[in-house]
Amino acid sequence: MSPRRVGYLGLGSNVGERRENLQRAVDGLAAQAVRVLHSSSTYDTDPVGEVLDQPAFLNACLQVETALDPEALLDVCKELERELGRLESGQIHGPRLIDVDVLLLGDLEHTSPRLQLPHEELLTRRFVLIPLLELDFELETPAGERLANALVELGFEQGVRLAGPPLELAP
């Protein structure tokens, strides 16, 4: 069994009851080998990437603790997405009921055909950096890059607006 590590997951939804979708993801993680320690507030965010003509997303980040290795954690996240009704549309950055991304896992750097840690878009997405920094303003990548510095360098093109309180954690 691997040592327990603190990691960070990104949640997003822009189809249906967005907050309920995010909350169901938190609840589903609690049933796996992933302990949710903290949730950020939720944020309304403008779509970014290849598909800009779609509804706004609701995003949040979670601080988690797990003994799972990176690939096993990704498996849990992908299975959770399927259980919650996410369909594989094949459209990158398109509308989705739920998205659960592994962003960081301790000080691990990992690259496989399925997963890169830290997440390859971690330092380029305001909708990820803002909720992550809410959880830990001093957060750095394993290579020592400060997330707060990355946020300052991004500017304000990507719209991110506070939408609501943190998601509820399992007792």
Secondary structure, 3 states (H helix, E strand, C coil): CCCCEEEEEEEEECCCCHHHHHHHHHHHHHCCCEEEEEECCEEEECCCCCCCCCCCEEEEEEEEEECCCHHHHHHHHHHHHHHCCCCCCCCCCCCCCCEEEEEEECCCCEECCCCEECCCCHHHCHHHHHHHHHHCCCCECCCCCEHHHHHHHHCCCCCEEEEECCCCCCC
